[in-house]
């Protein structure tokens, strides 16, 4: 339920940039800023994760994340000008960013022997929710207005909070914590786990930077690019939904595959190639074939599944998972946040968006380097202990 409610706030807006822009007078800079807010919000929560995880129970952090997401979505639907719209969007993205950080250690805490299949389920539902919001944006906006279309998804966040509230009220979370303390007894002291001193930490960060800069640039700008190529607004929204839904099959398969591979680098390279081929088709092929190229590029989103799964694959404890999750997402999303903004700024009328997509190609190289750095079969706790000895 948390996964299904964690991405609508990202994909529900871009199909409606036309009517939103007419009401709020969005220009290219404001649109680019809007596009970078998801990765910026995710980065902020990544950097805050380590101190938060040391002081606050995971389940409480999850409820805070849901509250932020709900308030942000409702607030921006009521936004009366560009600053208000952007501020409330940022609040929603901070909530989603906190979800991103908390989920890996939660999976390690409650399901230490099933992190692969639970990660697959989580990522699959992220893809479903992203696609549903994108596909529904224009129809809901046409019927009830863009404010309703982007605000209604807050209801799913409220529903997602209910079982966690029940869990805490019944004090089951405390019992579960006591039950699973044994899983973290072998963990080195928290001060000894320093992902920034390990190639595992930096490699995971570069993977998040590479895949997120591409994904969120597409979630922000893909409809605009296709409309610029003379596609209708509604069809462009459907193309964004197609792009988003392609995260579903790869999200289901990749974690199950990667957890069984000692060196999963070839999987990451496949996603880099998919992104590159899809972009080439979107730029150079006739617009009538856009669905094919959007679908191929959409398969590249499996890189996020790869990055998410590698957090628990390259750690053995809840503490290590939380440290790697926070650091890699904090640094990765901070780097990726410039992608959607620069994508828009690089575009000039008549250039066919080629400079913008070349910038995304550079981020694919970053993704590849990161995948190489985490390819060696080892875990962060051992790497951190070895660093401390030196």
C-alpha positions as CSV (number, residue, x, y, z in Angstrom):
1,X,0.0,0.0,0.0
2,X,2.9,2.3,0.7
3,X,4.5,1.5,-2.6
4,X,1.3,2.1,-4.5
5,X,0.9,5.6,-3.0
6,X,4.6,6.6,-3.3
7,X,4.8,7.8,-6.9
8,X,1.5,9.3,-8.1
9,X,2.8,12.7,-6.9
10,X,5.6,12.5,-9.4
11,X,3.8,11.4,-12.5
12,X,0.4,13.1,-12.1
13,X,1.7,16.6,-13.0
14,X,3.7,16.4,-16.2
15,X,0.7,15.5,-18.5
16,X,-1.1,18.5,-17.1
17,X,1.7,21.1,-17.5
18,X,-0.3,22.8,-20.2
19,X,-3.4,23.7,-18.1
20,X,-1.2,24.2,-15.0
21,X,1.0,26.6,-16.9
22,X,-2.0,28.6,-18.2
23,X,-3.3,29.1,-14.6
24,X,0.0,29.6,-12.8
25,X,2.1,31.0,-15.8
26,X,4.9,28.4,-15.6
27,X,7.9,29.2,-17.8
28,X,10.8,26.9,-18.8
29,X,12.8,27.6,-15.6
30,X,9.8,26.9,-13.4
31,X,9.0,23.7,-15.3
32,X,12.7,22.6,-15.0
33,X,12.7,23.5,-11.3
34,X,9.5,21.4,-10.9
35,X,11.2,18.5,-12.7
36,X,14.2,18.6,-10.4
37,X,12.2,18.7,-7.1
38,X,11.7,14.9,-6.9
39,X,15.4,14.2,-7.0
40,X,16.2,17.2,-4.8
41,X,13.6,16.0,-2.2
42,X,14.9,12.5,-2.4
43,X,18.5,13.7,-1.9
44,X,17.6,15.8,1.2
45,X,16.0,12.8,2.9
46,X,18.9,10.6,1.9
47,X,21.4,13.0,3.7
48,X,19.1,13.2,6.7
49,X,18.5,9.4,6.8
50,X,21.5,8.4,9.0
51,X,20.8,10.7,11.9
52,X,17.0,10.0,11.6
53,X,17.5,6.3,11.5
54,X,19.6,6.4,14.7
55,X,17.0,8.4,16.7
56,X,13.6,7.4,15.3
57,X,11.9,4.0,14.9
58,X,11.6,2.9,11.3
59,X,7.8,2.6,11.5
60,X,7.5,6.1,12.9
61,X,9.6,7.5,10.1
62,X,7.4,5.8,7.6
63,X,4.3,7.5,9.0
64,X,6.0,10.8,8.9
65,X,6.8,10.2,5.2
66,X,3.2,9.4,4.5
67,X,2.1,12.6,6.3
68,X,4.5,14.8,4.3
69,X,3.3,13.2,1.0
70,X,-0.3,13.7,1.8
71,X,0.1,17.4,2.9
72,X,2.3,18.1,-0.1
73,X,-0.2,16.7,-2.6
74,X,-3.2,18.5,-1.0
75,X,-1.3,21.8,-0.6
76,X,-0.1,22.0,-4.2
77,X,-3.6,21.2,-5.5
78,X,-4.7,24.3,-3.7
79,X,-1.5,26.2,-4.8
80,X,-2.4,29.8,-5.7
81,X,0.9,30.7,-7.4
82,X,4.1,29.3,-8.6
83,X,6.1,29.5,-5.3
84,X,3.3,27.8,-3.4
85,X,2.9,25.1,-6.0
86,X,6.7,24.4,-5.9
87,X,6.9,24.5,-2.1
88,X,4.1,22.0,-1.6
89,X,5.5,19.9,-4.4
90,X,8.8,19.8,-2.5
91,X,7.1,18.8,0.7
92,X,5.5,15.8,-1.1
93,X,8.8,14.8,-2.6
94,X,10.5,14.9,0.8
95,X,7.8,12.4,2.0
96,X,8.5,10.1,-1.0
97,X,12.2,10.5,-0.4
98,X,11.8,9.3,3.1
99,X,9.9,6.3,1.9
100,X,12.7,5.4,-0.5
101,X,15.3,5.4,2.3
102,X,13.2,3.6,4.9
103,X,11.9,0.7,2.8
104,X,15.2,-1.2,2.4
105,X,16.0,-1.5,6.1
106,X,12.3,-2.2,6.8
107,X,12.5,-5.2,4.4
108,X,15.7,-6.3,6.0
109,X,14.0,-6.0,9.5
110,X,10.8,-7.8,8.8
111,X,11.7,-10.1,5.9
112,X,15.5,-10.7,6.0
113,X,15.2,-13.9,4.0
114,X,12.8,-12.5,1.3
115,X,14.3,-9.2,0.4
116,X,14.4,-10.1,-3.3
117,X,10.7,-11.0,-3.7
118,X,9.6,-8.1,-1.5
119,X,11.7,-5.6,-3.4
120,X,10.2,-6.9,-6.6
121,X,6.7,-6.4,-5.3
122,X,7.6,-2.9,-4.0
123,X,9.2,-1.8,-7.2
124,X,6.4,-3.3,-9.3
125,X,3.7,-1.4,-7.4
126,X,5.8,1.8,-7.8
127,X,5.5,1.3,-11.6
128,X,1.8,0.6,-11.4
129,X,1.1,3.7,-9.4
130,X,3.3,5.9,-11.7
131,X,1.5,4.6,-14.8
132,X,-2.0,4.9,-13.3
133,X,-1.5,8.5,-12.3
134,X,0.0,9.4,-15.7
135,X,-2.8,7.8,-17.6
136,X,-5.5,9.2,-15.5
137,X,-4.2,12.8,-15.3
138,X,-5.8,14.1,-18.5
139,X,-9.2,12.4,-18.2
140,X,-9.6,13.5,-14.6
141,X,-8.3,17.0,-15.5
142,X,-10.8,17.3,-18.3
143,X,-13.7,16.3,-16.0
144,X,-12.9,18.0,-12.8
145,X,-9.9,20.3,-13.4
146,X,-6.2,19.9,-12.9
147,X,-6.3,20.7,-9.2
148,X,-8.6,17.7,-8.5
149,X,-6.5,15.5,-10.9
150,X,-3.3,16.0,-9.0
151,X,-4.8,16.2,-5.5
152,X,-7.0,13.1,-5.5
153,X,-3.9,10.8,-5.1
154,X,-3.5,12.1,-1.5
155,X,-6.3,9.7,-0.6
156,X,-4.2,6.7,-1.3
157,X,-1.5,8.0,1.0
158,X,-4.1,8.3,3.8
159,X,-5.2,4.7,3.2
160,X,-1.6,3.5,3.2
161,X,-1.1,4.9,6.7
162,X,-3.9,3.0,8.3
163,X,-2.3,-0.5,8.7
164,X,0.9,1.1,10.1
165,X,-1.1,3.1,12.6
166,X,-2.8,-0.2,13.7
167,X,0.5,-1.9,13.9
168,X,1.9,0.8,16.3
169,X,-1.2,1.2,18.4
170,X,-1.2,-2.6,19.0
171,X,2.5,-2.3,19.9
172,X,3.3,-5.1,17.5
173,X,6.2,-3.0,16.0
174,X,7.9,-3.1,19.4
175,X,7.5,-6.8,19.6
176,X,8.8,-7.3,16.1
177,X,11.8,-5.1,16.9
178,X,12.7,-7.4,19.9
179,X,12.2,-10.5,17.7
180,X,14.5,-9.3,15.0
181,X,17.2,-7.8,17.1
182,X,19.2,-11.0,16.6
183,X,19.4,-10.1,12.9
184,X,21.5,-7.1,13.7
185,X,23.7,-8.5,16.4
186,X,26.6,-9.1,14.0
187,X,26.4,-5.6,12.7
188,X,29.5,-3.5,13.3
189,X,29.1,-0.3,15.4
190,X,27.1,2.3,13.4
191,X,30.1,4.7,13.5
192,X,32.2,2.0,11.7
193,X,29.8,1.7,8.7
194,X,31.0,4.5,6.5
195,X,29.6,4.1,3.0
196,X,31.5,7.2,1.8
197,X,34.8,5.3,2.3
198,X,33.8,2.4,0.2
199,X,33.5,1.9,-3.5
200,X,30.2,0.1,-2.7
201,X,28.7,3.3,-1.4
202,X,29.9,5.5,-4.2
203,X,29.0,2.9,-6.8
204,X,25.5,2.7,-5.6
205,X,25.3,6.5,-5.5
206,X,26.4,6.7,-9.1
207,X,23.8,4.2,-10.1
208,X,21.0,6.2,-8.5
209,X,22.4,9.4,-10.1
210,X,22.5,7.9,-13.5
211,X,19.1,6.1,-13.5
212,X,17.2,8.9,-11.7
213,X,18.5,11.7,-13.9
214,X,17.1,9.8,-16.9
215,X,13.9,8.6,-15.3
216,X,12.8,12.0,-13.8
217,X,13.8,13.9,-16.9
218,X,11.5,11.6,-18.8
219,X,8.7,11.9,-16.3
220,X,8.9,15.7,-16.5
221,X,9.6,16.3,-20.2
222,X,8.5,13.3,-22.3
223,X,5.0,14.7,-22.9
224,X,6.5,18.1,-23.8
225,X,9.0,16.5,-26.2
226,X,6.2,14.4,-27.9
227,X,3.8,17.3,-28.1
228,X,6.6,19.4,-29.7
229,X,6.8,16.6,-32.3
230,X,3.1,17.2,-33.1
231,X,1.5,14.6,-30.9
232,X,-1.8,15.4,-29.2
233,X,-1.7,16.2,-25.4
234,X,-3.8,13.2,-24.5
235,X,-1.7,10.8,-26.6
236,X,1.5,12.2,-25.1
237,X,0.0,11.5,-21.6
238,X,-0.7,8.0,-22.7
239,X,3.0,7.7,-23.9
240,X,4.1,8.8,-20.4
241,X,1.8,6.1,-18.9
242,X,3.4,3.5,-21.3
243,X,6.8,4.6,-20.3
244,X,5.9,4.3,-16.6
245,X,4.1,1.0,-16.9
246,X,7.2,-0.6,-18.4
247,X,8.8,-0.3,-15.0
248,X,6.4,-3.0,-13.9
249,X,7.8,-6.1,-15.7
250,X,11.4,-5.2,-15.1
251,X,10.6,-4.2,-11.5
252,X,9.2,-7.7,-11.0
253,X,12.0,-9.6,-12.6
254,X,15.2,-7.7,-11.9
255,X,15.3,-8.1,-8.0
256,X,14.7,-11.9,-8.4
257,X,17.4,-12.1,-11.0
258,X,20.0,-9.9,-9.4
259,X,19.8,-11.5,-6.0
260,X,20.9,-14.8,-7.6
261,X,23.9,-13.3,-9.6
262,X,27.2,-12.8,-7.9
263,X,28.2,-10.3,-10.5
264,X,25.1,-8.6,-12.0
265,X,26.9,-6.0,-14.2
266,X,25.4,-7.4,-17.5
267,X,21.9,-6.6,-16.2
268,X,22.8,-2.9,-15.6
269,X,24.4,-2.6,-19.1
270,X,21.2,-4.0,-20.7
271,X,19.3,-1.1,-19.2
272,X,21.8,1.5,-20.4
273,X,21.5,0.1,-23.9
274,X,17.7,0.2,-23.7
275,X,17.7,3.9,-22.6
276,X,20.1,4.8,-25.5
277,X,18.2,2.9,-28.2
278,X,14.9,4.4,-27.0
279,X,16.2,7.9,-27.0
280,X,17.6,7.5,-30.5
281,X,14.2,6.4,-31.8
282,X,12.4,9.3,-30.0
283,X,14.7,11.8,-31.6
284,X,15.2,10.5,-35.1
285,X,12.4,8.1,-35.9
286,X,9.0,9.2,-37.3
287,X,6.5,10.3,-34.6
288,X,4.1,7.6,-35.7
289,X,6.5,5.0,-34.2
290,X,7.0,6.8,-30.9
291,X,5.3,4.1,-28.9
292,X,8.0,1.6,-29.8
293,X,10.8,3.8,-28.8
294,X,9.1,5.0,-25.6
295,X,8.6,1.4,-24.6
296,X,12.2,0.5,-25.2
297,X,13.4,3.5,-23.2
298,X,10.8,2.6,-20.5
299,X,12.6,-0.8,-20.1
300,X,15.7,1.2,-19.0
301,X,13.9,2.0,-15.8
302,X,15.0,-1.4,-14.6
303,X,18.1,0.4,-13.6
304,X,16.2,1.7,-10.5
305,X,15.2,-1.8,-9.6
306,X,18.9,-2.8,-9.9
307,X,20.0,0.1,-7.7
308,X,17.3,-0.6,-5.1
309,X,18.1,-4.4,-4.9
310,X,21.8,-3.8,-4.7
311,X,21.3,-2.0,-1.3
312,X,20.4,-5.2,0.4
313,X,22.5,-7.4,-1.8
314,X,25.7,-5.5,-0.8
315,X,24.8,-5.4,3.0
316,X,24.0,-8.1,5.5
317,X,22.4,-6.1,8.4
318,X,19.6,-3.7,9.0
319,X,22.2,-1.1,10.1
320,X,24.3,-1.5,7.0
321,X,21.2,-1.4,4.7
322,X,20.0,1.9,6.3
323,X,23.5,3.4,6.0
324,X,23.9,2.4,2.3
325,X,20.3,3.4,1.5
326,X,20.7,6.8,3.0
327,X,24.1,7.6,1.5
328,X,23.6,6.3,-1.9
329,X,20.2,7.9,-2.4
330,X,21.3,11.2,-0.8
331,X,24.3,11.6,-3.0
332,X,22.7,9.9,-6.1
333,X,19.6,12.0,-6.1
334,X,21.5,15.2,-5.3
335,X,23.6,14.6,-8.5
336,X,20.5,13.6,-10.5
337,X,18.5,16.7,-9.5
338,X,20.2,18.7,-12.1
339,X,19.1,16.4,-14.9
340,X,15.5,17.5,-15.4
341,X,16.5,21.2,-15.1
342,X,19.4,21.1,-17.5
343,X,17.3,19.0,-19.9
344,X,14.9,21.9,-20.4
345,X,17.6,24.6,-20.4
346,X,19.6,22.9,-23.1
347,X,16.6,22.9,-25.5
348,X,16.2,25.6,-28.1
349,X,13.6,25.8,-30.9
350,X,14.5,23.7,-33.9
351,X,17.2,21.6,-32.2
352,X,15.0,18.5,-31.9
353,X,15.9,18.1,-28.3
354,X,19.2,16.5,-29.3
355,X,21.4,18.4,-26.8
356,X,19.0,17.5,-24.0
357,X,19.2,13.8,-24.8
358,X,22.9,13.9,-25.2
359,X,23.1,15.1,-21.6
360,X,21.1,12.1,-20.5
361,X,23.5,9.9,-22.5
362,X,26.3,11.3,-20.3
363,X,24.4,10.2,-17.2
364,X,24.1,6.7,-18.7
365,X,27.9,6.6,-18.6
366,X,27.8,7.5,-14.9
367,X,25.3,4.7,-14.3
368,X,27.7,2.2,-16.1
369,X,30.6,3.3,-13.9
370,X,28.6,2.9,-10.8
371,X,27.5,-0.6,-11.8
372,X,31.1,-1.6,-12.3
373,X,32.0,-0.4,-8.8
374,X,29.4,-2.6,-7.1
375,X,29.8,-5.6,-9.3
376,X,32.4,-7.4,-7.1
377,X,30.7,-9.8,-4.6
378,X,31.3,-8.3,-1.2
379,X,29.3,-6.4,1.5
380,X,29.5,-3.0,3.0
381,X,30.0,-4.1,6.6
382,X,33.2,-6.0,5.6
383,X,34.5,-3.1,3.4
384,X,33.8,-0.6,6.2
385,X,35.6,-2.8,8.8
386,X,38.6,-3.1,6.4
387,X,38.7,0.6,5.9
388,X,38.7,1.2,9.6
389,X,41.7,-1.0,10.0
390,X,43.6,1.1,7.6
